[in-house]
Amino acid sequence: MIVLHHLNNSRSQRILWLLEELGVPYEVKRYQRDAKTMLAPPELRQIHPLGKSPVITDGDVTLAESGAIIEYLAEHYGEGRLLPPAGTPDRLRCTYWLHYAEGSAMPPLLLKLVFRRVETTPMPFFVKPIAKGIAHKVQDTFVDPQLKLHLDYLEGELGKSAWFAGNAFSAADIQMSFPLEAFAARGGLDAASTPRLWAFLQRIHAMPAYQRALERGGEYRLG
């Protein structure tokens, strides 16, 4: 049986959603972040050396990385669903978004999270103004312009088709859900400035399998 090693408030939520879409039997093993550091617990290193989530085990297979997991599960259990036919333009777009989500979209979002935390982290009073000044400067001159660049790009891409890889819902939309939810939490995605992306989030949040995944996964809140 497939086992998902699931960390709260993490990328593994979209693997839960995929498993619900596929309708295959699976087990969830839950892990909680450290309340102070927000890091995954050391127990995850017993499953994979990097100690991060998501990780799945499926028989003798242990697999990390969201894109690889999504592609593996869709290929082995999808029965033709969620991956466009091989060799088609839609399949190429699907592969692109599977890589883009973590390779291009997430780095500026992670930088935003880090520099926002610099502003609120306790530190000696004589250091804090300097640290906050640096954090503001980096966000204003690099991070925020990068976030806007990606948002504008993504908003335009969703103007080309109903879903990210074409006119059919696919694994690409599941993979893209996490960065878009992070954009909504801290990257400027909203109904006024990015209406297509906002509508995409409303559509996926209303999907029955997405709702079932929330029930199975528990706490899911991105800051």
Secondary structure, DSSP 8 states (H G I E B T S, - for coil): -EEEEEETTSTHHHHHHHHHHHT--EEEEEE---TTT----GGGGGTSTT--S-EEEETTEEEESHHHHHHHHHHHH-TT-SS--TTSHHHHHHHHHHHHIIIIIHHHHHHHHHHHHHHHS---TTTHHHHHHHHHHHIIIIIHHHHHHHHHHHHHHTTTSSBTTBSS--HHHHHHHHHHHHHHHHT---TTT-HHHHHHHHHHHTSHHHHHHHHHH------
